[in-house]
């Protein structure tokens, strides 16, 4: 059974740096687990996932959610206001 998911992260001024972090990961050659696309819409980052089965989708989705959380935490602790730079 094929799986698809879409996650939208609206993080205001942190969206663009998060987008760049996730885009760097999504553009790397990956095993045939899933395909991932990342784009930015306004102040939101949209990440789309497609996989051959639900288990592969879950693995990739969890990995990207963890990466997004880690990147956001790092950005929030180091950048006062990213729009000023």
Buried (B, 14 or more C-beta within 10 A) or exposed (E): EEBEBEBEBEBEBBBBBBBEBBBEBBEEEEEEBBBBEBEBEEEBBBBBBBBBEBEBBBEBBEBBEEBBEEBBEEBEEEBEEBEEE
